């Protein structure tokens, strides 16, 4: 499966199959939240949250690819990511793009 954030793949012609997406909602755990709140006092990267969001993007991407595979896609083009707070301490990460089949 080829994944790109452009609307083309050099040297490939394809037909569009449709929109595919994958998402996950992640929440902070109490232990992680307490340790990271101390970090805000001195500044710097909140590595536990960075890791959590990287894992969330990977899971959302995996789910998007699985949906594309069910459609028989060879690639997903024009991939985008978004995130939004869904409640206090929880965020949704979504990956979406256009599933395509090579011709």
N, CA, C and O atoms as CSV, one atom per row, in Angstrom:
chain,resi,resn,atom,element,x,y,z
A,1,UNK,N,N,0.860,-1.179,0.000
A,1,UNK,CA,C,0.000,0.000,0.000
A,1,UNK,C,C,0.899,1.232,0.000
A,1,UNK,O,O,1.764,1.389,0.861
A,2,UNK,N,N,0.677,2.098,-0.979
A,2,UNK,CA,C,1.418,3.351,-1.069
A,2,UNK,C,C,0.592,4.434,-0.375
A,2,UNK,O,O,-0.607,4.564,-0.620
A,3,UNK,N,N,1.240,5.200,0.482
A,3,UNK,CA,C,0.577,6.291,1.204
A,3,UNK,C,C,1.317,7.586,0.895
A,3,UNK,O,O,2.521,7.689,1.127
A,4,UNK,N,N,0.592,8.575,0.371
A,4,UNK,CA,C,1.211,9.865,0.050
A,4,UNK,C,C,0.291,11.011,0.457
A,4,UNK,O,O,-0.926,10.852,0.548
A,5,UNK,N,N,0.905,12.173,0.701
A,5,UNK,CA,C,0.097,13.339,1.043
A,5,UNK,C,C,-0.105,14.258,-0.162
A,5,UNK,O,O,-0.565,15.390,-0.014
A,6,UNK,N,N,0.239,13.769,-1.345
A,6,UNK,CA,C,-0.009,14.504,-2.579
A,6,UNK,C,C,-1.230,13.907,-3.272
A,6,UNK,O,O,-1.698,12.831,-2.899
A,7,UNK,N,N,-1.743,14.609,-4.281
A,7,UNK,CA,C,-2.912,14.082,-4.995
A,7,UNK,C,C,-2.513,13.296,-6.242
A,7,UNK,O,O,-3.353,13.009,-7.095
A,8,UNK,N,N,-1.232,12.948,-6.347
A,8,UNK,CA,C,-0.749,12.150,-7.473
A,8,UNK,C,C,0.384,11.243,-7.001
A,8,UNK,O,O,0.973,11.462,-5.942
A,9,UNK,N,N,0.675,10.231,-7.798
A,9,UNK,CA,C,1.844,9.377,-7.584
A,9,UNK,C,C,2.571,9.355,-8.918
A,9,UNK,O,O,2.013,8.906,-9.919
A,10,UNK,N,N,3.788,9.827,-8.942
A,10,UNK,CA,C,4.544,9.946,-10.190
A,10,UNK,C,C,4.553,8.620,-10.950
A,10,UNK,O,O,4.873,7.569,-10.394
A,11,UNK,N,N,4.195,8.696,-12.232
A,11,UNK,CA,C,4.222,7.524,-13.091
A,11,UNK,C,C,3.047,6.582,-12.946
A,11,UNK,O,O,3.031,5.527,-13.580
A,12,UNK,N,N,2.058,6.930,-12.126
A,12,UNK,CA,C,0.904,6.050,-11.906
A,12,UNK,C,C,-0.382,6.738,-12.347
A,12,UNK,O,O,-0.608,7.914,-12.064
A,13,UNK,N,N,-1.203,5.987,-13.032
A,13,UNK,CA,C,-2.568,6.425,-13.338
A,13,UNK,C,C,-3.496,5.618,-12.443
A,13,UNK,O,O,-3.269,4.432,-12.203
A,14,UNK,N,N,-4.523,6.258,-11.963
A,14,UNK,CA,C,-5.419,5.545,-11.054
A,14,UNK,C,C,-6.830,6.073,-11.125
A,14,UNK,O,O,-7.092,7.171,-11.616
A,15,UNK,N,N,-7.727,5.256,-10.620
A,15,UNK,CA,C,-9.126,5.666,-10.476
A,15,UNK,C,C,-9.413,5.793,-8.985
A,15,UNK,O,O,-8.906,5.021,-8.171
A,16,UNK,N,N,-10.223,6.767,-8.649
A,16,UNK,CA,C,-10.563,6.991,-7.249
A,16,UNK,C,C,-11.637,6.016,-6.803
A,16,UNK,O,O,-12.613,5.779,-7.515
A,17,UNK,N,N,-11.448,5.452,-5.615
A,17,UNK,CA,C,-12.432,4.542,-5.036
A,17,UNK,C,C,-13.291,5.227,-3.987
A,17,UNK,O,O,-14.435,4.832,-3.762
A,18,UNK,N,N,-12.746,6.245,-3.349
A,18,UNK,CA,C,-13.521,6.971,-2.346
A,18,UNK,C,C,-12.712,7.350,-1.128
A,18,UNK,O,O,-11.547,6.981,-0.986
A,19,UNK,N,N,-13.351,8.086,-0.266
A,19,UNK,CA,C,-12.755,8.551,0.980
A,19,UNK,C,C,-12.566,7.384,1.943
A,19,UNK,O,O,-13.457,6.550,2.103
A,20,UNK,N,N,-11.399,7.331,2.581
A,20,UNK,CA,C,-11.162,6.360,3.647
A,20,UNK,C,C,-10.648,7.124,4.855
A,20,UNK,O,O,-10.005,8.167,4.732
A,21,UNK,N,N,-10.947,6.580,6.016
A,21,UNK,CA,C,-10.540,7.264,7.239
A,21,UNK,C,C,-10.276,6.257,8.338
A,21,UNK,O,O,-10.735,5.116,8.291
A,22,UNK,N,N,-9.540,6.699,9.306
A,22,UNK,CA,C,-9.303,5.913,10.506
A,22,UNK,C,C,-9.176,6.883,11.657
A,22,UNK,O,O,-8.652,7.984,11.488
A,23,UNK,N,N,-9.647,6.488,12.825
A,23,UNK,CA,C,-9.550,7.395,13.965
A,23,UNK,C,C,-9.378,6.608,15.252
A,23,UNK,O,O,-9.627,5.404,15.317
A,24,UNK,N,N,-8.952,7.321,16.254
A,24,UNK,CA,C,-8.854,6.779,17.607
A,24,UNK,C,C,-9.027,7.933,18.580
A,24,UNK,O,O,-8.725,9.082,18.260
A,25,UNK,N,N,-9.507,7.621,19.749
A,25,UNK,CA,C,-9.609,8.615,20.824
A,25,UNK,C,C,-8.707,8.152,21.947
A,25,UNK,O,O,-8.840,7.038,22.455
A,26,UNK,N,N,-7.796,9.012,22.323
A,26,UNK,CA,C,-6.835,8.704,23.383
A,26,UNK,C,C,-7.110,9.601,24.582
A,26,UNK,O,O,-7.491,10.762,24.437
A,27,UNK,N,N,-6.909,9.041,25.758
A,27,UNK,CA,C,-7.061,9.850,26.968
A,27,UNK,C,C,-5.782,9.766,27.783
A,27,UNK,O,O,-5.016,8.806,27.694
A,28,UNK,N,N,-5.584,10.790,28.568
A,28,UNK,CA,C,-4.431,10.819,29.455
A,28,UNK,C,C,-4.694,9.880,30.621
A,28,UNK,O,O,-5.828,9.751,31.082
A,29,UNK,N,N,-3.639,9.224,31.096
A,29,UNK,CA,C,-3.835,8.464,32.330
A,29,UNK,C,C,-3.331,9.297,33.496
A,29,UNK,O,O,-2.489,10.178,33.319
A,30,UNK,N,N,-3.836,9.026,34.667
A,30,UNK,CA,C,-3.560,9.848,35.836
A,30,UNK,C,C,-2.073,9.935,36.135
A,30,UNK,O,O,-1.563,11.020,36.413
A,31,UNK,N,N,-1.368,8.807,36.083
A,31,UNK,CA,C,0.072,8.821,36.363
A,31,UNK,C,C,0.834,9.679,35.379
A,31,UNK,O,O,1.697,10.467,35.764
A,32,UNK,N,N,0.510,9.524,34.102
A,32,UNK,CA,C,1.171,10.314,33.060
A,32,UNK,C,C,0.829,11.784,33.234
A,32,UNK,O,O,1.696,12.643,33.074
A,33,UNK,N,N,-0.419,12.084,33.558
A,33,UNK,CA,C,-0.861,13.463,33.712
A,33,UNK,C,C,-0.113,14.154,34.850
A,33,UNK,O,O,0.306,15.302,34.707
A,34,UNK,N,N,0.056,13.464,35.975
A,34,UNK,CA,C,0.747,14.064,37.125
A,34,UNK,C,C,2.208,14.350,36.791
A,34,UNK,O,O,2.708,15.442,37.064
A,35,UNK,N,N,2.894,13.369,36.202
A,35,UNK,CA,C,4.312,13.585,35.897
A,35,UNK,C,C,4.487,14.674,34.841
A,35,UNK,O,O,5.432,15.459,34.920
A,36,UNK,N,N,3.604,14.733,33.867
A,36,UNK,CA,C,3.733,15.750,32.827
A,36,UNK,C,C,3.369,17.136,33.344
A,36,UNK,O,O,3.882,18.134,32.838
A,37,UNK,N,N,2.494,17.215,34.338
A,37,UNK,CA,C,2.152,18.527,34.879
A,37,UNK,C,C,3.353,19.150,35.584
A,37,UNK,O,O,3.506,20.371,35.585
A,38,UNK,N,N,4.201,18.321,36.181
A,38,UNK,CA,C,5.435,18.852,36.787
A,38,UNK,C,C,6.358,19.416,35.710
A,38,UNK,O,O,7.052,20.407,35.938
A,39,UNK,N,N,6.365,18.792,34.553
A,39,UNK,CA,C,7.222,19.242,33.456
A,39,UNK,C,C,6.817,20.641,32.993
A,39,UNK,O,O,7.668,21.412,32.552
A,40,UNK,N,N,5.534,20.977,33.087
A,40,UNK,CA,C,5.094,22.298,32.645
A,40,UNK,C,C,5.665,23.406,33.522
A,40,UNK,O,O,5.708,24.564,33.106
A,41,UNK,N,N,6.100,23.065,34.722
A,41,UNK,CA,C,6.685,24.067,35.607
A,41,UNK,C,C,8.056,24.523,35.127
A,41,UNK,O,O,8.430,25.681,35.313
A,42,UNK,N,N,8.804,23.615,34.512
A,42,UNK,CA,C,10.166,23.948,34.077
A,42,UNK,C,C,10.279,24.112,32.567
A,42,UNK,O,O,11.295,24.600,32.073
A,43,UNK,N,N,9.261,23.715,31.840
A,43,UNK,CA,C,9.272,23.844,30.391
A,43,UNK,C,C,9.909,22.646,29.706
A,43,UNK,O,O,10.518,21.796,30.356
A,44,UNK,N,N,9.767,22.590,28.422
A,44,UNK,CA,C,10.347,21.511,27.632
A,44,UNK,C,C,9.272,20.617,27.040
A,44,UNK,O,O,8.075,20.811,27.253
A,45,UNK,N,N,9.743,19.631,26.289
A,45,UNK,CA,C,8.832,18.711,25.618
A,45,UNK,C,C,8.150,17.777,26.605
A,45,UNK,O,O,8.778,17.275,27.537
A,46,UNK,N,N,6.869,17.552,26.395
A,46,UNK,CA,C,6.105,16.591,27.188
A,46,UNK,C,C,6.187,15.252,26.464
A,46,UNK,O,O,5.286,14.883,25.710
A,47,UNK,N,N,7.276,14.533,26.703
A,47,UNK,CA,C,7.585,13.338,25.918
A,47,UNK,C,C,6.523,12.255,26.021
A,47,UNK,O,O,6.264,11.565,25.035
A,48,UNK,N,N,5.908,12.086,27.167
A,48,UNK,CA,C,4.869,11.066,27.310
A,48,UNK,C,C,3.678,11.387,26.409
A,48,UNK,O,O,3.081,10.485,25.821
A,49,UNK,N,N,3.333,12.670,26.301
A,49,UNK,CA,C,2.224,13.059,25.425
A,49,UNK,C,C,2.623,12.962,23.959
A,49,UNK,O,O,1.809,12.579,23.119
A,50,UNK,N,N,3.861,13.305,23.648
A,50,UNK,CA,C,4.350,13.153,22.278
A,50,UNK,C,C,4.246,11.697,21.853
A,50,UNK,O,O,3.775,11.401,20.755
A,51,UNK,N,N,4.677,10.798,22.706
A,51,UNK,CA,C,4.593,9.366,22.421
A,51,UNK,C,C,3.138,8.918,22.259
A,51,UNK,O,O,2.816,8.150,21.353
A,52,UNK,N,N,2.271,9.402,23.138
A,52,UNK,CA,C,0.857,9.040,23.059
A,52,UNK,C,C,0.257,9.488,21.727
A,52,UNK,O,O,-0.483,8.733,21.098
A,53,UNK,N,N,0.571,10.715,21.291
A,53,UNK,CA,C,0.014,11.216,20.040
A,53,UNK,C,C,0.628,10.511,18.829
A,53,UNK,O,O,-0.066,10.287,17.837
A,54,UNK,N,N,1.907,10.159,18.891
A,54,UNK,CA,C,2.521,9.384,17.807
A,54,UNK,C,C,1.843,8.023,17.679
A,54,UNK,O,O,1.565,7.565,16.571
A,55,UNK,N,N,1.579,7.382,18.811
A,55,UNK,CA,C,0.874,6.093,18.802
A,55,UNK,C,C,-0.535,6.246,18.238
A,55,UNK,O,O,-1.010,5.390,17.493
A,56,UNK,N,N,-1.200,7.342,18.599
A,56,UNK,CA,C,-2.562,7.589,18.108
A,56,UNK,C,C,-2.563,7.794,16.595
A,56,UNK,O,O,-3.432,7.265,15.901
A,57,UNK,N,N,-1.593,8.561,16.074
A,57,UNK,CA,C,-1.515,8.760,14.619
A,57,UNK,C,C,-1.241,7.449,13.902
A,57,UNK,O,O,-1.816,7.183,12.846
A,58,UNK,N,N,-0.358,6.620,14.474
A,58,UNK,CA,C,-0.052,5.324,13.857
A,58,UNK,C,C,-1.294,4.428,13.821
A,58,UNK,O,O,-1.546,3.763,12.817
A,59,UNK,N,N,-2.059,4.407,14.891
A,59,UNK,CA,C,-3.269,3.590,14.939
A,59,UNK,C,C,-4.324,4.107,13.962
A,59,UNK,O,O,-4.974,3.316,13.277
A,60,UNK,N,N,-4.497,5.424,13.893
A,60,UNK,CA,C,-5.453,6.006,12.960
A,60,UNK,C,C,-5.049,5.686,11.517
A,60,UNK,O,O,-5.903,5.374,10.687
A,61,UNK,N,N,-3.762,5.764,11.222
A,61,UNK,CA,C,-3.263,5.434,9.881
A,61,UNK,C,C,-3.520,3.972,9.560
A,61,UNK,O,O,-3.968,3.650,8.459
A,62,UNK,N,N,-3.244,3.086,10.504
A,62,UNK,CA,C,-3.468,1.656,10.317
A,62,UNK,C,C,-4.942,1.388,9.996
A,62,UNK,O,O,-5.243,0.605,9.094
A,63,UNK,N,N,-5.844,2.017,10.711
A,63,UNK,CA,C,-7.273,1.821,10.482
A,63,UNK,C,C,-7.708,2.371,9.121
A,63,UNK,O,O,-8.577,1.795,8.466
A,64,UNK,N,N,-7.107,3.481,8.699
A,64,UNK,CA,C,-7.400,4.031,7.383
A,64,UNK,C,C,-6.940,3.064,6.293
A,64,UNK,O,O,-7.670,2.822,5.332
A,65,UNK,N,N,-5.745,2.514,6.436
A,65,UNK,CA,C,-5.208,1.559,5.462
A,65,UNK,C,C,-6.091,0.311,5.400
A,65,UNK,O,O,-6.359,-0.198,4.312
A,66,UNK,N,N,-6.540,-0.181,6.537
A,66,UNK,CA,C,-7.422,-1.356,6.553
A,66,UNK,C,C,-8.715,-1.082,5.779
A,66,UNK,O,O,-9.203,-1.954,5.060
A,67,UNK,N,N,-9.266,0.118,5.925
A,67,UNK,CA,C,-10.480,0.477,5.183
A,67,UNK,C,C,-10.184,0.527,3.684
A,67,UNK,O,O,-10.993,0.072,2.877
A,68,UNK,N,N,-9.031,1.077,3.311
A,68,UNK,CA,C,-8.644,1.141,1.902
A,68,UNK,C,C,-8.458,-0.262,1.326
A,68,UNK,O,O,-8.861,-0.528,0.194
A,69,UNK,N,N,-7.850,-1.152,2.099
A,69,UNK,CA,C,-7.653,-2.528,1.639
A,69,UNK,C,C,-8.987,-3.239,1.406
A,69,UNK,O,O,-9.114,-4.030,0.472
A,70,UNK,N,N,-9.974,-2.960,2.247
A,70,UNK,CA,C,-11.300,-3.561,2.056
A,70,UNK,C,C,-11.944,-3.111,0.739
A,70,UNK,O,O,-12.764,-3.826,0.163
A,71,UNK,N,N,-11.561,-1.920,0.272
A,71,UNK,CA,C,-12.070,-1.417,-1.004
A,71,UNK,C,C,-11.250,-1.934,-2.190
A,71,UNK,O,O,-11.622,-1.706,-3.341
A,72,UNK,N,N,-10.151,-2.621,-1.924
A,72,UNK,CA,C,-9.277,-3.111,-2.988
A,72,UNK,C,C,-8.299,-2.069,-3.488
A,72,UNK,O,O,-7.828,-2.162,-4.622
A,73,UNK,N,N,-7.986,-1.086,-2.675
A,73,UNK,CA,C,-7.108,0.011,-3.087
A,73,UNK,C,C,-5.647,-0.437,-3.179
A,73,UNK,O,O,-5.201,-1.350,-2.485
A,74,UNK,N,N,-4.929,0.245,-4.063
A,74,UNK,CA,C,-3.481,0.057,-4.181
A,74,UNK,C,C,-2.726,1.150,-3.428
A,74,UNK,O,O,-1.555,0.984,-3.088
A,75,UNK,N,N,-3.405,2.266,-3.172
A,75,UNK,CA,C,-2.752,3.400,-2.521
A,75,UNK,C,C,-3.803,4.300,-1.887
A,75,UNK,O,O,-4.997,4.195,-2.169
A,76,UNK,N,N,-3.326,5.178,-1.031
A,76,UNK,CA,C,-4.162,6.253,-0.491
A,76,UNK,C,C,-3.413,7.551,-0.774
A,76,UNK,O,O,-2.257,7.710,-0.381
A,77,UNK,N,N,-4.082,8.477,-1.460
A,77,UNK,CA,C,-3.466,9.756,-1.806
A,77,UNK,C,C,-4.118,10.877,-1.005
A,77,UNK,O,O,-5.197,10.727,-0.433
A,78,UNK,N,N,-3.414,12.005,-0.990
A,78,UNK,CA,C,-3.912,13.215,-0.334
A,78,UNK,C,C,-4.245,12.974,1.143
A,78,UNK,O,O,-5.273,13.434,1.641
A,79,UNK,N,N,-3.368,12.253,1.827
A,79,UNK,CA,C,-3.603,11.927,3.242
A,79,UNK,C,C,-3.457,13.178,4.105
A,79,UNK,O,O,-2.544,13.984,3.925
A,80,UNK,N,N,-4.367,13.306,5.022
A,80,UNK,CA,C,-4.364,14.411,5.987
A,80,UNK,C,C,-4.614,13.848,7.377
A,80,UNK,O,O,-5.171,12.762,7.534
A,81,UNK,N,N,-4.194,14.603,8.375
A,81,UNK,CA,C,-4.426,14.247,9.772
A,81,UNK,C,C,-5.107,15.414,10.463
A,81,UNK,O,O,-4.850,16.575,10.147
A,82,UNK,N,N,-5.969,15.096,11.401
A,82,UNK,CA,C,-6.577,16.136,12.224
A,82,UNK,C,C,-6.716,15.623,13.635
A,82,UNK,O,O,-6.740,14.416,13.878
A,83,UNK,N,N,-6.805,16.543,14.546
A,83,UNK,CA,C,-7.039,16.158,15.944
A,83,UNK,C,C,-7.976,17.176,16.566
A,83,UNK,O,O,-8.027,18.340,16.171
A,84,UNK,N,N,-8.709,16.699,17.544
A,84,UNK,CA,C,-9.664,17.565,18.222
A,84,UNK,C,C,-9.891,17.045,19.628
A,84,UNK,O,O,-9.867,15.839,19.873
A,85,UNK,N,N,-10.107,17.956,20.529
A,85,UNK,CA,C,-10.465,17.579,21.887
A,85,UNK,C,C,-11.919,17.148,21.894
A,85,UNK,O,O,-12.782,17.863,21.384
A,86,UNK,N,N,-12.203,15.979,22.470
A,86,UNK,CA,C,-13.589,15.507,22.513
A,86,UNK,C,C,-14.190,15.643,23.905
A,86,UNK,O,O,-15.410,15.633,24.067
A,87,UNK,N,N,-13.334,15.768,24.899
A,87,UNK,CA,C,-13.762,16.028,26.271
A,87,UNK,C,C,-12.522,16.364,27.079
A,87,UNK,O,O,-11.407,16.250,26.570
A,88,UNK,N,N,-12.691,16.770,28.307
A,88,UNK,CA,C,-11.557,17.103,29.168
A,88,UNK,C,C,-10.610,15.908,29.256
A,88,UNK,O,O,-10.993,14.842,29.739
A,89,UNK,N,N,-9.376,16.087,28.788
A,89,UNK,CA,C,-8.374,15.030,28.910
A,89,UNK,C,C,-8.414,13.955,27.839
A,89,UNK,O,O,-7.726,12.943,27.974
A,90,UNK,N,N,-9.206,14.136,26.763
A,90,UNK,CA,C,-9.264,13.138,25.699
A,90,UNK,C,C,-9.270,13.842,24.344
A,90,UNK,O,O,-9.906,14.881,24.165
A,91,UNK,N,N,-8.542,13.247,23.394
A,91,UNK,CA,C,-8.453,13.832,22.060
A,91,UNK,C,C,-8.642,12.760,21.003
A,91,UNK,O,O,-8.218,11.616,21.166
A,92,UNK,N,N,-9.289,13.156,19.915
A,92,UNK,CA,C,-9.440,12.264,18.768
A,92,UNK,C,C,-8.370,12.612,17.743
A,92,UNK,O,O,-8.094,13.786,17.497
A,93,UNK,N,N,-7.775,11.596,17.154
A,93,UNK,CA,C,-6.860,11.769,16.030
A,93,UNK,C,C,-7.479,11.048,14.853
A,93,UNK,O,O,-7.877,9.889,14.970
A,94,UNK,N,N,-7.564,11.728,13.714
A,94,UNK,CA,C,-8.152,11.135,12.518
A,94,UNK,C,C,-7.158,11.239,11.361
A,94,UNK,O,O,-6.509,12.266,11.162
A,95,UNK,N,N,-7.060,10.144,10.609
A,95,UNK,CA,C,-6.300,10.127,9.354
A,95,UNK,C,C,-7.313,9.888,8.248
A,95,UNK,O,O,-8.186,9.030,8.381
A,96,UNK,N,N,-7.206,10.641,7.152
A,96,UNK,CA,C,-8.147,10.438,6.054
A,96,UNK,C,C,-7.465,10.753,4.728
A,96,UNK,O,O,-6.512,11.529,4.668
A,97,UNK,N,N,-7.971,10.136,3.677
A,97,UNK,CA,C,-7.426,10.345,2.349
A,97,UNK,C,C,-8.341,9.705,1.323
A,97,UNK,O,O,-9.452,9.279,1.639
A,98,UNK,N,N,-7.858,9.642,0.085
A,98,UNK,CA,C,-8.629,9.067,-1.009
A,98,UNK,C,C,-8.005,7.747,-1.419
A,98,UNK,O,O,-6.835,7.699,-1.799
A,99,UNK,N,N,-8.778,6.681,-1.345
A,99,UNK,CA,C,-8.327,5.361,-1.778
A,99,UNK,C,C,-8.360,5.331,-3.300
A,99,UNK,O,O,-9.317,5.796,-3.920
A,100,UNK,N,N,-7.291,4.772,-3.902
A,100,UNK,CA,C,-7.221,4.700,-5.355
A,100,UNK,C,C,-6.768,3.319,-5.808
A,100,UNK,O,O,-6.096,2.596,-5.073
A,101,UNK,N,N,-7.148,2.971,-7.026
A,101,UNK,CA,C,-6.765,1.696,-7.660
A,101,UNK,C,C,-5.998,2.045,-8.921
A,101,UNK,O,O,-6.449,2.868,-9.718
A,102,UNK,N,N,-4.832,1.421,-9.108
A,102,UNK,CA,C,-4.028,1.679,-10.313
A,102,UNK,C,C,-4.704,1.084,-11.542
A,102,UNK,O,O,-5.293,0.005,-11.485
A,103,UNK,N,N,-4.606,1.819,-12.668
A,103,UNK,CA,C,-5.159,1.319,-13.938
A,103,UNK,C,C,-4.036,1.111,-14.934
A,103,UNK,O,O,-4.284,0.695,-16.066
